[in-house]
Amino acid sequence: MSSRNMKLDEIKARAQAAFETTEQRKRDTLVAWQALEDQSSQTRLKTEKLRALRLARDAEEAAAKAKAPRSAAAVKRPRRAAAKPL
């Protein structure tokens, strides 16, 4: 509808409604963006925690492996070559 045939009050009301709609969309977008940022932050924190736990576990396993005495079966001896036939 053209604004030529509208009264000044109607034009202002439409402009105000359009403005409020735009502002509501901005607020909704900001809320959604903040929720996404919060989720990303939680994911990063969880990843850091899991990485720290994994590194601690690996260090503990390496220390236990270094302390464990080597068994005789674990030590490989070089094989002797069979005698060559004459």
C-alpha positions as CSV (number, residue, x, y, z in Angstrom):
1,M,0.0,0.0,0.0
2,S,1.4,3.4,-1.0
3,S,2.0,6.0,1.7
4,R,0.4,8.7,-0.4
5,N,-3.1,7.6,0.6
6,M,-2.2,7.0,4.2
7,K,-2.6,9.4,7.1
8,L,0.4,10.6,9.0
9,D,-0.6,8.5,12.1
10,E,-0.8,5.4,10.0
11,I,2.6,6.0,8.5
12,K,4.1,6.5,11.9
13,A,2.4,3.3,13.2
14,R,3.8,1.3,10.3
15,A,7.2,2.7,10.8
16,Q,7.1,2.0,14.5
17,A,5.9,-1.6,13.9
18,A,8.7,-2.2,11.4
19,F,11.3,-0.7,13.8
20,E,10.0,-2.9,16.7
21,T,10.1,-6.0,14.5
22,T,13.7,-5.2,13.5
23,E,14.7,-4.6,17.1
24,Q,13.1,-7.9,18.2
25,R,15.1,-9.7,15.5
26,K,18.3,-8.1,16.7
27,R,17.6,-9.2,20.3
28,D,16.7,-12.7,19.2
29,T,19.9,-12.9,17.1
30,L,22.0,-11.7,20.1
31,V,20.4,-14.3,22.4
32,A,21.1,-17.0,19.8
33,W,24.6,-15.8,19.3
34,Q,25.3,-15.8,23.1
35,A,23.9,-19.3,23.4
36,L,26.2,-20.5,20.6
37,E,29.2,-18.8,22.3
38,D,28.3,-20.4,25.6
39,Q,28.1,-23.8,24.0
40,S,31.4,-23.4,22.3
41,S,33.0,-22.3,25.5
42,Q,31.7,-25.3,27.3
43,T,33.0,-27.6,24.5
44,R,36.4,-26.0,24.7
45,L,36.5,-26.4,28.5
46,K,35.5,-30.1,28.2
47,T,38.1,-30.7,25.6
48,E,40.8,-29.1,27.7
49,K,39.8,-31.2,30.7
50,L,39.8,-34.5,28.7
51,R,43.2,-33.6,27.2
52,A,44.6,-33.0,30.6
53,L,43.2,-36.3,31.9
54,R,44.6,-38.1,28.9
55,L,48.1,-36.6,29.3
56,A,48.1,-37.4,33.0
57,R,47.1,-41.0,32.2
58,D,49.8,-41.3,29.5
59,A,52.4,-39.9,31.9
60,E,51.3,-42.3,34.6
61,E,51.5,-45.3,32.2
62,A,54.9,-44.2,31.0
63,A,56.2,-43.9,34.6
64,A,54.8,-47.3,35.4
65,K,56.4,-48.8,32.3
66,A,59.8,-47.3,33.1
67,K,59.7,-48.7,36.7
68,A,58.6,-52.2,35.7
69,P,61.6,-54.6,35.5
70,R,62.1,-56.2,32.2
71,S,61.3,-59.9,32.2
72,A,63.6,-62.4,30.7
73,A,61.0,-63.3,28.1
74,A,60.7,-59.7,27.0
75,V,64.4,-59.4,26.2
76,K,65.0,-60.8,22.7
77,R,68.2,-62.6,22.1
78,P,69.8,-62.7,18.6
79,R,69.1,-65.9,16.8
80,R,72.0,-68.0,15.8
81,A,72.3,-69.0,12.2
82,A,72.1,-72.7,11.5
83,A,75.2,-74.4,10.3
84,K,75.6,-74.4,6.6
85,P,75.6,-77.8,4.9
86,L,78.9,-78.8,3.4
